[in-house]
Amino acid sequence: MARLDTLPAPPAATPEPRRKGVPADPQKFAVDVRASRIDGRGAFAAEAMPARRKIGEIRGESVSVREARRRAKTMERIMIVEVSHTRAIDASGSTDPLRFTNHSCQPNAVLRIRQGRVEFYAMRDIAPGEEITVNYGETHHEGKLRCRCGAPGCVGAI
C-alpha cells in the first residue's frame, strides 16, 4: 500500500488562458433565458446567487443617447440602457442573457452603471429557477406602459 506522501499530486485545475483581444465573459453566475410570466422572455438564475454579489453585465453597441432614443421608437423590445447623458448601450444584438432582465416593482436585483458598464447585482439571495428582475426606474415609456410584474404593491405602470 502506498503512503500518501509518495502518491503523485493530482493535476492542478488550470483556468482557461485568456486570449488576447477576446473580452472576458461578463457573467459571474449562470443565467438561462426562457419564457417569462412577466413579459416575453426573461433571465432566470441557473444556480444560487448570494445577496450583494455581481451577477453579470450586458454589453452591446455604444451609441449616442440621441441615436438610442431614435432606435427605441422603432423597436418592439427595447434593450437599450443610457449610461450617461451622452452615451447608451444598445444590447439588442448582444448574446448576454441579462439583456432579457424584466422589470418588477419588487425586484431581486439592481442595475448599476459603473464606468460605462451595465452591471447587475443581487439584492438578496436568488434561488435557482427564479426570474432575475430589476426596477427599471425612469424609462422612455413615461408611465404609459402597463406593468405586468404581479408583485404585491405593483404601481401598475412603467
VEXRO-300116 format. One record per atom (N, C-alpha, C): atom name; z, y, x. Coordinates in steps of 0.001 Angstrom, whole numbers, plus 524288, in hexadecimal, padded with zeros to 5 digits. Layout:
<atoms>
- CA,Z,Y,X
...
</atoms>
This chain:
<atoms>
- N,80000,7FB7A,80353
- CA,80000,80000,80000
- C,80000,804CC,80387
- N,7FC94,8088F,80268
- CA,7FC1D,80D41,8059F
- C,8006C,8111A,8043E
- N,80223,813D1,8082D
- CA,8060D,817E3,8074B
- C,8034C,81CC5,80558
- N,80610,81FDA,80239
- CA,803BE,82497,80007
- C,801CE,82854,80439
- N,804B5,828C7,80884
- CA,80324,82C86,80C7F
- C,7FE69,82AB9,80FA4
- N,7FCAD,825D2,80EEA
- CA,7F818,823FE,811BF
- C,7F33A,823DC,80E4F
- N,7F3DB,824D3,80936
- CA,7EF4F,824E8,805C8
- C,7EC3E,829EE,806A1
- N,7E71A,829A9,80642
- CA,7E414,82E7A,806E6
- C,7E521,8322C,8025D
- N,7E50E,83720,80381
- CA,7E5EB,83B17,7FF72
- C,7E14C,83B0E,7FBA8
- N,7E263,83BCC,7F6AA
- CA,7DE0D,83BFB,7F2F8
- C,7DA9E,840B9,7F422
- N,7D5A1,84052,7F2E6
- CA,7D23E,844CB,7F3FC
- C,7D40C,84985,7F0D9
- N,7D418,84DFF,7F35C
- CA,7D5C0,852C7,7F0B8
- C,7D178,85482,7ECF3
- N,7D326,85641,7E867
- CA,7CF62,85847,7E4A7
- C,7CD91,85D98,7E6A5
- N,7C8A0,85DFD,7E795
- CA,7C695,862EE,7E989
- C,7C3DC,865C7,7E516
- N,7C52F,86ABA,7E458
- CA,7C292,86DAD,7E03D
- C,7BCD4,86E5F,7E19C
- N,7B99C,86EC1,7DD84
- CA,7B40F,86F85,7DE65
- C,7B35B,874A0,7E161
- N,7B05B,87482,7E591
- CA,7AFBD,8794B,7E8A5
- C,7ACE7,87D7B,7E57C
- N,7AE62,8824C,7E64D
- CA,7ABF4,886BB,7E3A2
- C,7A6C6,887CA,7E643
- N,7A2A6,887E7,7E330
- CA,79D80,888E5,7E55E
- C,79C6C,88EBD,7E55F
- N,79A5E,8909D,7E9AD
- CA,79931,89627,7EA48
- C,79536,897D7,7E628
- N,79654,89C31,7E3A2
- CA,792C5,89E43,7DFB9
- C,7937A,89C04,7DA47
- N,796FB,89829,7D9B5
- CA,79801,895D6,7D49C
- C,79D68,897A3,7D2DB
- N,79DAF,89A74,7CE6C
- CA,7A2CC,89C5D,7CCB8
- C,7A67A,897ED,7CB48
- N,7AB71,898C8,7CC29
- CA,7AF68,894E4,7CAC4
- C,7AFA4,8945B,7C4D2
- N,7B13F,88FCA,7C2FB
- CA,7B1D6,88EE6,7BD61
- C,7B635,8926B,7BB63
- N,7B50A,895C1,7B780
- CA,7B911,89960,7B5A5
- C,7BCFC,896D9,7B1E9
- N,7BC1D,891EA,7B070
- CA,7BF9B,88F56,7ACB9
- C,7C418,88CB6,7AFAF
- N,7C8DB,88DFC,7AE1E
- CA,7CD7F,88BBC,7B097
- C,7CF66,886EF,7AD9F
- N,7CE10,8869E,7A894
- CA,7CF7E,8822A,7A54B
- C,7CA9A,88066,7A25F
- N,7CA83,87B79,7A0E3
- CA,7C602,87955,79E15
- C,7C5DD,87B6E,79883
- N,7C141,87D37,796EE
- CA,7C066,87F6F,791C3
- C,7BB97,87CDF,78F64
- N,7BC0C,87B28,78A7C
- CA,7B7AC,878E4,7879D
- C,7B5AD,87CDA,783AA
- N,7B0B7,87C73,7825C
- CA,7AE68,87FAC,77E37
- C,7ACF0,87C06,779C7
- N,7AED7,87D59,7750D
- CA,7AD7D,87A38,77079
- C,7AE07,87D8A,76B8A
- N,7ACB5,87B4F,76724
- CA,7ACED,87E26,76231
- C,7B268,88041,76145
- N,7B29C,8851A,75F3D
- CA,7B791,887B8,75E47
- C,7B838,888DC,7587B
- N,7BD00,8884A,7568A
- CA,7BE0B,889B5,75115
- C,7BE12,88FA5,75078
- N,7BEA8,89284,754BF
- CA,7BEC0,8983A,75486
- C,7B939,89A62,753EF
- N,7B5CB,898E8,75788
- CA,7B070,89AE4,7574F
- C,7ACFA,897F6,75B24
- N,7A8C3,895BD,75937
- CA,7A4E5,8933C,75C9E
- C,7A73C,88F4B,7604C
- N,7A680,89039,7654E
- CA,7A8D3,88CE2,76950
- C,7AD63,88FC4,76BC4
- N,7B108,88CB8,76DE4
- CA,7B5A1,88EF8,7705E
- C,7B6C0,88C5B,77587
- N,7BA3F,88EAF,7788B
- CA,7BC14,88C91,77D83
- C,7C139,889C1,77C74
- N,7C192,884D3,77E1F
- CA,7C62C,88192,77D1D
- C,7C868,87F88,7823E
- N,7CD95,87F64,78286
- CA,7D03A,87D54,78729
- C,7CF11,87782,787B3
- N,7CD03,875EE,78C22
- CA,7CBFD,87068,78D2B
- C,7D08A,86DF6,79024
- N,7D45B,87125,79190
- CA,7D914,86F53,79432
- C,7DD6B,87336,792F9
- N,7E236,871BF,793F6
- CA,7E6A4,87542,79302
- C,7E630,87A08,79689
- N,7E75E,87E8E,79444
- CA,7E723,88379,79729
- C,7EC75,8861F,796C5
- N,7EF25,886D6,79B23
- CA,7F454,8894A,79AF4
- C,7F406,88F28,799E9
- N,7F816,89137,7978C
- CA,7F87D,896CD,7966A
- C,7F7F2,89A04,79B64
- N,7F5AD,89E9C,79ACE
- CA,7F52A,8A286,79EF5
- C,7F19E,8A0E3,7A376
- N,7EE83,89CDF,7A2B7
- CA,7EAE0,89B2A,7A6D3
- C,7E55B,89CD1,7A570
- N,7E24D,89DE5,7A967
- CA,7DCD0,89F49,7A896
- C,7D9E1,89A72,7A6C4
- N,7D70D,89B00,7A26B
- CA,7D3E5,896B9,7A05A
- C,7CE96,896B7,7A300
- N,7CC59,89B49,7A391
- CA,7C733,89BB7,7A602
- C,7C4C1,8A0F8,7A4E8
- N,7BFA4,8A141,7A5AC
- CA,7BCC2,8A625,7A51C
- C,7B7A2,8A52F,7A23D
- N,7B543,8A97C,7A0A2
- CA,7AFCC,8A937,79F13
- C,7ACBD,8ACD4,7A2AA
- N,7A83D,8AAF3,7A426
- CA,7A4C0,8AE09,7A76C
- C,79FCF,8AF20,7A449
- N,79CB0,8B281,7A642
- CA,797C8,8B3AC,7A3A3
- C,79502,8B81B,7A663
- N,7912E,8BA30,7A3AD
- CA,78E0D,8BE6D,7A5CA
- C,790FF,8C398,7A545
- N,7915F,8C681,7A985
- CA,793CD,8CBA9,7A96B
- C,78FB6,8CF8D,7A786
- N,790F9,8D246,7A345
- CA,78D63,8D616,7A102
- C,7906A,8DB13,79FC6
- N,78D90,8DF43,79EC1
- CA,79026,8E421,79D33
- C,7925F,8E370,797B9
- N,7965A,8E676,79671
- CA,7989C,8E647,79133
- C,79472,8E7BA,78D31
- N,7913F,8EB72,78E7D
- CA,78CFE,8ED04,78AEC
- C,78969,8E867,789C2
- N,787D5,8E589,78DD5
- CA,78478,8E0F7,78D1C
- C,78759,8DCAE,78A1D
- N,78C55,8DBEF,78B38
- CA,78F6F,8D7F5,78878
- C,78F9C,8D920,7829E
- N,7906F,8DE01,78147
- CA,790B6,8DF76,77BBA
- C,78B60,8DEF4,7791C
- N,78731,8DFFD,77BF6
- CA,781EF,8DF3C,779DE
- C,78100,8D96F,778CA
- N,78271,8D619,77C8C
- CA,781C6,8D06F,77BE7
- C,7850E,8CE5E,77763
- N,789D1,8D048,776D8
- CA,78D5D,8CE60,772C9
- C,78B10,8CF21,76D53
- N,787FB,8D323,76C99
- CA,7859F,8D42F,7677C
- C,781A9,8D008,765E7
- N,77F7F,8CD38,769B8
- CA,77B77,8C958,7688D
- C,77D74,8C3B5,768E3
- N,7826C,8C2F1,76A1D
- CA,7848F,8BDB0,76ADC
- C,78782,8BBCE,7660B
- N,786BC,8B6D0,764BE
- CA,789CF,8B477,7608A
- C,78F46,8B33B,76281
- N,78FB1,8B110,76732
- CA,794B8,8AFDD,769B6
- C,79529,8B34E,76E86
- N,79901,8B6AF,76E81
- CA,7999A,8BA5F,772D1
- C,79D6A,8B824,776CD
- N,79B99,8B7DC,77BA0
- CA,79ECC,8B5E9,77FEF
- C,79EB9,8B9F0,78449
- N,7A044,8BEAF,782E4
- CA,7A03B,8C310,7868E
- C,7A5B2,8C567,786CA
- N,7A77D,8C680,78B8E
- CA,7AC9D,8C8F5,78C51
- C,7ABD8,8CDC9,78FB2
- N,7ADB0,8D235,78DC1
- CA,7AD89,8D6FD,790E1
- C,7B206,8D6C6,794C9
- N,7B0B2,8D750,799CA
- CA,7B4A6,8D6E5,79DE5
- C,7B644,8DC3A,7A00C
- N,7B364,8E052,79EA4
- CA,7B4C7,8E5A9,7A01E
- C,7B1F9,8E94E,79C4D
- N,7B27C,8EE59,79D31
- CA,7AFCD,8F224,799D1
- C,7A9E7,8F1F5,79AA7
- N,7A839,8EFC5,79F14
- CA,7A2A9,8EFD0,7A057
- C,7A022,8EA72,7A0C8
- N,7A33E,8E644,7A180
- CA,7A107,8E103,7A268
- C,7A308,8DD18,79E69
- N,79FBD,8D928,79D6A
- CA,7A119,8D4E1,799E5
- C,79EF3,8CFD1,79C28
- N,7A13B,8CB74,79A7E
- CA,79F63,8C648,79BFA
- C,79CFF,8C3C5,79720
- N,797FF,8C263,79780
- CA,7954D,8BF98,7934E
- C,79566,8B9D4,794D0
- N,798AE,8B6CE,7921B
- CA,7995D,8B142,79358
- C,795F0,8ADB7,78FFE
- N,79242,8AFEF,78D24
- CA,78F15,8ACB5,789A3
- C,78BCD,8A8B1,78C96
- N,78A8D,8A99A,7917A
- CA,787A4,8A5CF,79490
- C,78B11,8A293,7982A
- N,7902F,8A33F,797D9
- CA,793E4,8A08B,79B41
- C,794CD,89AEA,79978
- N,7967C,897A5,79D10
- CA,79809,8924B,79BB5
- C,79DF4,891C2,79B6D
- N,7A0D9,89605,79C3B
- CA,7A68E,895D9,79C27
- C,7A87A,894C8,79696
- N,7AB8C,890AA,795C7
- CA,7AD2E,88F39,7907D
- C,7B09B,8934A,78DC4
- N,7B357,89683,790B9
- CA,7B6C2,89A62,78E4A
- C,7B3C0,89EB9,78B82
- N,7AE9B,89ED8,78C23
- CA,7AB86,8A2BD,7893C
- C,7ABA8,8A1A1,78365
- N,7AD57,89CEB,781E8
- CA,7ADC6,89B75,77C66
- C,7B342,89C60,77A30
- N,7B68E,89F31,77D0A
- CA,7BBDC,8A047,77B34
- C,7BBAD,8A3AB,77653
- N,7BE0C,8A1CB,77220
- CA,7BE24,8A4A1,76D2B
- C,7C2E1,8A830,76CC4
- N,7C291,8ABDA,7690E
- CA,7C6CF,8AF84,767EE
- C,7CAEE,8ACF4,7647D
- N,7CFCF,8AE6F,76552
- CA,7D419,8AD12,761CC
- C,7D7E9,8B19C,761B3
- N,7DA1B,8B28B,75D14
- CA,7DE20,8B698,75C9B
- C,7E347,8B4C1,75F0A
- N,7E3DD,8AF9D,75FE7
- CA,7E85E,8AD65,762AE
- C,7E64E,8A9DA,76708
- N,7E440,8AC36,76B38
- CA,7E1B2,8A934,76F5E
- C,7E582,8A636,772D4
- N,7E358,8A272,775B4
- CA,7E67D,89F8F,77987
- C,7E504,8A119,77F1E
- N,7E12B,8A488,77FA1
- CA,7DF70,8A65A,784C4
- C,7DE49,8AC32,7847F
- N,7DDC5,8AE86,78914
- CA,7DC8C,8B419,7896B
- C,7D7FC,8B4C6,78D25
- N,7D49B,8B878,78BF2
- CA,7D02D,8B9BC,78F40
- C,7D1BA,8BE6F,7928F
- N,7D0E8,8BE1E,7979F
- CA,7D22E,8C25D,79B39
- C,7CD50,8C3B2,79E6B
- N,7CC93,8C8B6,79F55
- CA,7C85D,8CA7F,7A2C6
- C,7CAE7,8CBAB,7A803
- N,7C931,8C8E8,7AC0F
- CA,7CB53,8C9A6,7B154
- C,7C6D9,8CA1D,7B52F
- N,7C67A,8CE8E,7B7A4
- CA,7C26E,8CF8D,7BB95
- C,7BD01,8CE1A,7B98A
- N,7BBF2,8CFA6,7B4B4
- CA,7B6D8,8CEAC,7B25B
- C,7B60B,8C923,7B070
- N,7BA15,8C5E1,7B0BF
- CA,7B9B2,8C070,7AEEC
- C,7BC63,8BFEA,7A9A1
- N,7BA5C,8BC65,7A666
- CA,7BC90,8BB58,7A141
- C,7BFB4,8B643,7A1B0
- N,7C4E3,8B6B9,7A1C4
- CA,7C859,8B245,7A2A8
- C,7CB9B,8B114,79DD0
- N,7CCED,8AC17,79D1E
- CA,7D010,8AA4F,798B6
- C,7D516,8A7D4,79AC8
- N,7D985,8A946,7985A
- CA,7DEA2,8A732,799DB
- C,7E156,8A506,79506
- N,7E413,8A09F,795AF
- CA,7E70C,89E49,79167
- C,7EBE9,8A195,79060
- N,7ECD5,8A2F0,78B76
- CA,7F187,8A5E6,78A03
- C,7F624,8A239,78926
- N,7F4F2,89D6B,787E5
- CA,7F8DF,8995D,786FF
- C,7F669,8943C,788A3
- N,7F972,88FFF,7889D
- CA,7F72E,88AEA,789CD
- C,7F2FB,889B4,785C3
- N,7EE8C,887C4,78796
- CA,7EA39,88654,78424
- C,7E963,88075,784B8
- N,7E987,87DB4,7804E
- CA,7E915,877FD,7804F
- C,7E360,8764A,7808B
- N,7E25B,871AF,782C5
- CA,7DD06,86FA1,782BF
- C,7DAFA,86F4E,77D1D
- N,7D61D,870E6,77C66
- CA,7D3B5,870CC,7773B
- C,7D46B,875C6,77421
- N,7D7EE,8793A,775E6
- CA,7D8EC,87E1C,77320
- C,7D4AA,8821A,77470
- N,7D2EF,88500,77072
- CA,7CF01,88908,77168
- C,7D180,88D9D,7744E
- N,7CECC,88F7C,77843
- CA,7D08E,89402,77B43
- C,7CEA0,898E2,77867
- N,7D240,89C6A,77733
- CA,7D0D2,8A128,77454
- C,7D32C,8A5F5,776F5
- N,7D0A2,8AA60,77636
- CA,7D295,8AF63,77816
- C,7D21E,8B356,773A5
- N,7D50E,8B791,77409
- CA,7D46A,8BBE5,77063
- C,7D045,8BF6E,772C4
- N,7CBD2,8BFFC,77032
- CA,7C78D,8C323,7725A
- C,7C901,8C8DA,772EE
- N,7CCE0,8CAA1,76FDF
- CA,7CE4D,8D024,7702F
- C,7C9F2,8D37F,76DFB
- N,7C900,8D7DE,7707A
- CA,7C4F1,8DB78,76EB4
- C,7BF8F,8D911,76FAA
- N,7BC42,8D8F7,76B9B
- CA,7B707,8D6C8,76C28
- C,7B307,8DA8C,769DC
- N,7AE1D,8D958,76AC7
- CA,7A9E6,8DC7E,76883
- C,7A972,8DBA0,7629B
- N,7AC17,8D7A3,76098
- CA,7ABE2,8D688,75AF6
- C,7AEC3,8DAAB,757C5
- N,7B247,8DD8A,75A5E
- CA,7B52B,8E1D5,757F4
- C,7B7E8,8E046,752E6
- N,7BA0B,8DB86,752C1
- CA,7BCF6,8D9B2,74E34
- C,7B99A,8D80F,749A1
- N,7B483,8D77F,74A70
- CA,7B0F0,8D61F,7462D
- C,7AFC3,8D049,745E1
- N,7B14A,8CD4A,749D7
- CA,7B04E,8C7AE,749E2
- C,7B52A,8C4D7,747F7
- N,7B476,8C16F,74413
- CA,7B8D8,8BE87,741E1
- C,7BB1A,8BAD6,745F6
- N,7C03E,8BAFA,7469E
- CA,7C2EF,8B768,74A30
- C,7C3C6,8B23E,74760
- N,7C2A3,8ADF2,74A20
- CA,7C346,8A8C2,747D3
- C,7C712,8A568,74AF0
- N,7CABA,8A7F5,74DA9
- CA,7CE37,8A4F7,75113
- C,7D204,8A187,74DF5
- N,7D377,8A329,74940
- CA,7D6FE,8A00C,74608
- C,7DCA7,8A03A,747BA
- N,7DDEC,8A388,74B77
- CA,7E34E,8A3E6,74D65
- C,7E6CF,8A69A,74961
- N,7EBC3,8A50B,74911
- CA,7EF5C,8A7EF,745AD
- C,7EF6D,8ADB0,74759
- N,7EF11,8B12B,74395
- CA,7EF15,8B6B3,744D7
- C,7E9DC,8B8BA,746BD
- N,7E59C,8B5C0,745F0
- CA,7E063,8B768,7478E
- C,7DF3A,8BCC3,7452E
- N,7DD13,8C04D,74852
- CA,7DBF5,8C591,74666
- C,7D707,8C5CB,74317
- N,7D3E9,8C19E,74307
- CA,7CF6A,8C13B,73F8C
- C,7CA46,8C34B,7419A
- N,7CA59,8C62B,745E9
- CA,7C574,8C85E,747FC
- C,7C5D8,8C8FD,74DD6
- N,7C149,8C8E5,75044
- CA,7C0F2,8C9AA,755F0
- C,7BE35,8CEDE,756DA
</atoms>
